[in-house]
Amino acid sequence: MEQLRLHANDLVHLLPELSLVVTAIILSLLDLILPNRMNRSIIGWLTLVGIAVSAVFVILQLNPAEPFSLLNQSYRVDDFSNLLKLFTLTGTGLIVLMSLSFVKEDAIPHVGEYYYFYLPAALGAMIMSSSGDLITLYVGLELLSITSYLMVAMKKKDAQSNEGAFKYLVMGGISSAIILYGMSFLYGMTGSSNLMEIGIALPSLVASYEPLLYVSFFLLLAGFGFKIAAAPFHSWAPDVYQGAPTPVSAFLAVVSKAAGFAILFRVFYVLFGFSSFEGTSIQSDVFLAISVMAAIAMVTGNFIALKQTNMKRLLAYSGIANAGYLLVPIGTYFSGTHYANFSEFIFYLIAYLFMNIGAFAVLMIMEQAEGHTEAKGFGGMYYRAPLTAVAMVLIILSLAGIPVSGGFFGKLYIILGTMQTKQYWLGSLMILTSVVSLYYYFGIVRQMFMRSDYEPAEVKVSVPLGITVWLCALVGLALGFVPHIVLKGIESIFTLTKDFIIK
């Protein structure tokens, strides 16, 4: 067995994480010594530098000859984790960028803290992506969660923000406890917290502990379901998104959700996918349960979004529906005719990143102009900020899954995957719920172009927000023109037998 100790040369493989830690420490000290009258946006720019340095280190580790593991597979540096780390850093970088002209000291008293809190949050998500052990996984989960609770509560004088933070703290604590309870069953049955060792031991314990296997699975599924805001564990999301500062809402909708998917994918495939469970009723029950949760999330998110008049709540329910879409490639599992689950998942996740961060960036522009986040604030937007309105249309095309856009091909690949695995009901439900989503997405377009009774308010688009909006809009459009190139790129980097813990 690999010795449970770290050596100095092992730290080279941890440079992406260490760079975030060092940057966070430096910025926290800098925030203490800077004069109070000085603009704290300099900390925001330095936060972006730290994120960029970390991303460079991740890129340098892409496609290694062999995956590197630390502490007996407790922490893995493989292309599964590398791709998700790049996703985390890209999303966090865009959110910090669009915050630079939005965050003001009159609304958020501690602007410096607001910026460098993104670093430990991103670090927690990266740890979750690389975890091969329940303990490491839980440490990353709590680092991300605790930092997120604080970020939601940044608007101290806002009652809605305080209410959202309290709900998030209570519900998040309960979900973490549920996850820990599910992990305790796995540890009690196998005597190990290592995912590979648990996966090897579980099949031989079915005869003695089959009921406990199901209990541990459903506990973990419920806990992870909360983290990704998938119905029926979604009730916290609309209130928290509405109360949190808008960039923090975007972080929860994109980066935090992706981290939850990373551990869900890793844990359930390692424990129930690549093992002697192959072809058993337990395996089919596990992935059927994930598919059912995907279906519930798609239906719940899209139908409740129809009634929303607040844009943050609408995007929250849109995120719940998208959590369902992202669960589908996990629930369909691998088969002899279909083994591109991870590539389909990552492709749609990339499209999801740009279309959601772009939508939140446009919302921030309108929030600055109108002073609220109600959908009516988009009234006559085309006549007040035509370029921003055009960019929002491109983003909505991707959100709604209209050809040619990244969102369309992301959904298309997932639907084709369900058809190849003969889960026709799930693919059909994806199509039907996507049609339902057209109504509320194009309701925003109607507000921007066809509403004549709006009260005109000056719309100023700052440079950081403008860059974020158009970058997201154009990347979403580009994904629709070259989807095969992106998909082949993902497949050339990720190798199932090399980048996953297969016994």
N, C-alpha and C positions, 0 to 999 in steps of 0.2 A: 504493500500500500504506500502511496505517496506520503512523504513526511509532511506533517502539518506545521510547516514553518515557512516564513518568507525570507528570501535572500535579496541582497542588494540589486542583483541583475533582474529580479522579478519586477522591480519598480518601473522598468522601462515599459512593460506592458500595461502599467497603471497610469501612464502619463496623461491620458485624457481626463481621468478622474482627479489626479493630483493637481493638474493645472486649474481645475475649477476650485479645489480646496484652497490653493495658494491665492488665487485671485480674490476669493471671498474674504480671506483673512486680511489681505492688503487693503481691500476696499472698505472693510469695516473699520480698520485703523485710520484710513484716510478720511472717512466720514467724521471721525471724532476730532481730527485736528484741523479740518477745513473751517474757515470763518463762517459763522451763521449766515452772513449776508451773501455768501457765494452761491451761485447757481449749482445745484446738485446734479444737473444733467451731465456734468463731467463724469460722474460715477456711472451713469448710464452708458456713456461711450466706452468707458474702461471695462464695463461688464460685457459689452459686445466684443471687445478685444479678447477677453478671457474665453468667451464662448468660441470665437474664431480659432484661437490657439488649440483649444481642446478638439475642435473639429478636424484640424490639420493632423493631430496625433491619431485620431480615429482613422482618417483616410490612409495614413501611412501603414496602418495595421490591417487594411482590407486585404482579403484573399491571401491569407498566409498559407504556407505549404502544409502546415498542420495547426489546428487550433491549440491555443495555450491555455492551460488550466492551473489554478492555484489552490493550495490547501485541499487536495484530494477532490477535485472537481467542484469545490465550493464556489469558485469564481472562474468563469470561462470567458476567454477572449476568442470568440469565433465570429463568423460572418452573420449569424443570426443576431447576435448582440451588436455587432458593428453597424449593421444597417439600421437597427432601432436606435442606436446612440446618435447616428447622423440625423435621423428623424427628430429625436429629442432636441438636439442642438440647433437644428435649422428652425424648428418651431419656436424654441425659446428665443433665438436671436431675432426672428421677425417680430415677436411680441415685445421684446425690449426696444427694438427700433421704433415701432409705432407708438411706444409710450413716451418717447423723448419730448414730444411737443404737447403731450396730453396731460401728463402728471404735474399737478401744481400743488404748492405747499399749503394753499388755503383749503384744499380738499383732503390731501394726504400729508399729515404733519411731518412724517419722517420719509422724505423722498429718497435719501441715500439708502435706507434700509429696504425700501420698496424695490430698488434696482438689484442690489446684491443678494436679496432673498431668492431671486430666480436661480442663482448658482447652486445652493444646496438642494433646491427643488429638482433642478435638472440632474444633479448628482444622484439623488435618490432614484430617479427614473432610470438612469444609466446602470446603477447597481442592480435594479430589478431585472434589467435586460440580460445581464451577465450571470445572474444567480443560478447556481446548480445545487443549492442547498437551501433548506427551509429557513435556517437561521439568517443566512445572508439575504435571502429574499425578504424576510420580515424587517430586517434593518433598513433596507432600501425603501420598503413600503412606508415605514413609519417616518423616515427622513422626509420623503415626499409629502406625506399626509400632514405632519406637524407644520412644515413650512407653508403648505397650502392654507391651513387654518389661519395662520397669522396674516397671510397675504389677503385673504378674503376680508379680514377685519381691519385693513389698512385705513379705511375711511372712518376714523374713530367717532366723528361727530354725526355720522349718518345712521339713523335708527335702523334703516333697512339693511345696511351693511352689518351692523351688530347682530341683527336677527338672523341673517343668512349665515354669519360665522358661527353663531351658537348652534344652529341646526346642523351645520356641517360638522362641527366638533362632536356633537352628541351622536349623530348618525355614523360619522366616520369611526368614532371610538367603538360603537357597537359592531360595525362591520369588521374592524380589525380584530375584535375579540372573537367573532364568529370564525374568521380565518384561522386564528391561533388555536381555537378549539378543534377545528378540522385537522390542523397539523398535528395536534397532540395525539389524535387517534392513529395517524400514520406512524408517528414515532413510537407509540405504545405497542403497535402491532409488529413493527420491524426492528425497533431498537436503534434506528438510525435517522438522521435528519438529512442525509445526502440523497438527492433525487435519484441518482443512478442506482444506489444500493436499495432504496425503497422499491424502485421499479423492478429490480431483480427479485426481491423477496416477496412482493405482494401476490403473484400468481400461486405460489405454494401455500398461501395462507387462506385461500378462498374457502376451502372446506370448513375451516374453523372460525373464520371471521367475516364471512360474506356480508351479514347485516351491517357490521361496522365499516366495511369498505364503502357501502352505499351511503352511510351516514357521513363519513368523512368527505366523500365526493360532493354531496349536496351542501354541506357546510361551506366547503371551499367555493363551490359555484355561486352560492348566495353572497359570500363575502366579496368575491371578485366581481360579481354582478353589480354590486354597489359601486365599486371603484370605477367601472366603465360606464356607469349610469344606464344600465340596461333594464328595461321593465321585466319583472315587477319590482325592481329594487332602485327605482329612479326618482322617487318622490322628492328627494332633497334637491335635485338639480335645478329646477326652475327658480326656486326661491334663492338659492345660493348664487346662481348666475345673475339674477336681477339685483341682488344686494352688493355683490362684489364690484370693485373697479372693473371697467370693461376689459382692459388687457388681461386681468386675472381670470375673468370669465373665459376669455379665449384660451388661456393656458390650461384651465381645467377641461375645457371642451376638446382640446387637441392633445397636448403633451401628457397630462395626467391620465387621460383616457387610453392613450397609446401604451403607457407603462403598464396599465392594468391588463391590456391585451397581451403584452409581452409575457407576463408571468402566467396568464391563463393558458396561452399557447404552449409555453415551455412545460409547465407542470402537467397538464392533462395529456399531452402527447408523450411525454417521457414516462409517466406512470401508467397510462392506460392504452397508449398507442403502440409503442415499439417494445412489446414484451410478449410473454406467453399468453396474454389476454387475447391475442389475435384471433378473431372469429368467434369469440365467446359472447354470451348474453350480456356479461358485464360491460364489455367494450361497446357493444351496440347500444346498451342503455345509456352509457355515459355520453356518447356523441348524439344520441337522440335527444337527450335532455338539453344539450347545448343548442341543438337545432330548434327545439320548442321555445327556448328562451329567446332565440333570435327572432322567431315568428311573433312572439308576444311583443317584443321591443319594436319591431317594424310596424305592427298594427297600432299599438298604443301611441308611439311617438307621432306617427303621421296623422292619425285621426284627432288627437287632442290638439295638435298644432293648428288645425283648421280654425279653432275658436280663439286663438291668441291675438291680442292687439298690442302687446308689448314685444318689441323686437328681441330682447334678451330671452324672454320666455319662449318665444317662437324658435329661436336658435337652440335653446335647451332641448325642446321637444324634437327638433330636427336632429340634434346630436343623439338623442335616445333612439330614433329611427335608424340613424347611421350605425349606432352600436349594434343593432340587429343585423344590418348588412355585413358588418365586419365579423360578426359571429358565424355567418354562414360558411365561409371557407374552413373555419375551425370545426364546425359541426359535421361537414360533409366527409371529413377524414380522407385518407388516401385509398386508392384502389388500383387495380392493374391498368385501368384505362384513364386514371386521373391522379396525378401526383404533383400538380402545380399549386396546391393550396397556399403555400407560403408566398409564392410569387404573386398570386392574385390578391392575397391579403395585403402585402406591402404596396402593390400598385394602387389599390384603392385607398390605402392609408395615406400615401403621398398626395393623391388627388384631394382627399379629405382635408389634409393639412392646409393646402393653399386655398381651397374654396372657403373653409371656415375662418381662417385668419383674415382672408380678404373681406369676408362679410362683416366680421367684427371691426376691422379697420374702417370700413365705410360707415358703420354704426357710430364709431367714435367721432368721425367728421360731423355727422348729423347731431350727435349729442352735444358737441361743442357749439354748434349753430343754434340748436333749439333748446338746450338745457334739460332735455329728457330723452328717454329711449323708446317712446311710443312709436308705433308704425306710422302714425299720421305725420310724424316729423319728416318722412320721406316725400310728402306731398309736393309736387312740382319740382322735384330735385333736378330734373333734366333742364329746367329753365334757369335754375340758380347755379348749378355746378354740372354742366353737360358732360365734361370728361369723366367726372366721378360716376355719373349716372351710367355712362356707357361701360365703364369698368365693372360696375355692379351688375349690369346685364350679363356680361361675360361670366362673372362669378356665379350668378343664379343659373345660367345654362348648365354649369358643372354641377351645382347642388341638385338641380332637378333631373340631371342625367339626360340632357338633350344632345343629340349629335350635332356638331363634332366637339366633344369636350372630354376632359380627363374623367369627370364623374360618370359620363356615359360608358366609356370603355371599362372603367373600374367595375361598374355594375354588370356590364355585359360579360366580362371574363368570369365573374363569380356565378352568374346565372348559367353560363355554359358549363361550368364545373359541376353545378348541381344536376344538370341534365345528364352529364357523363356518368355521375354516380347514381343516376336513376331516382334522385330525390325531386321528382317533378313538382310535388306540392310546395316545396320550399322555393324553388325557382319561380313558380307561378305567383306565389305570394309576394316575392320581391317585385315582380312586374306590376302587380295590382297596386301595391302600396306606393310604388314610384309614381304611378299615374295619379293617385290621391295627392301626392306631394306637389304636383303641378299647380294645384289650386292656390295653396298658400304662398308658394314661391312667386308665382306670377301675379299674386295680389300685390307684392312689393313693386313689381314692374308697373302695374296699373297706377299705384300711388305716384310713382316717379314721373310717368309720362302723360297720364290721362286725368289727373285730378286738377280741377280748376278753382276750387274754393279754398286753397291753402293760403296761409298768411306768410308772405315772403319774409325770410330772415337771411341775413348775410351768411354765406357759406365760405369759410376760409379753409383752404387745404394746405396744411404745413408740408414742408419737404419730406420729412420722415414718413408721414402718413401717406402722402401721395406716392412715394416710392413703394411702400408696402402694398398699397391697393393695386397699383399697376403691375408690380412683380407677380403678385398672386393671380391676377386676372390673366396675364400673358402666359404664365407657366401652366395654369389650368387649361388654357386654350392649346398650348403646345403639346401637352400630354394627349390631347385628342387627335393631333395630327401625326404623332410618332409613337403611338402606344406600344407597338411591337418592338421598337428599339429599346424602350424603357424596360419592358418585360424581359426581353432577352438579356439586357444588362443585369437585371436582378438575378436571373437564372444563371448567368455566368459567374456571379459572385457567390451566391448561396448554393451549397451542395448538401443535400439531405443527409447523406451518410457521413459527411465530414463535420458539418456545422450543427448537428443535433446530437444529444446524448442518446445513442442507440446501443442497447445491450447486445 
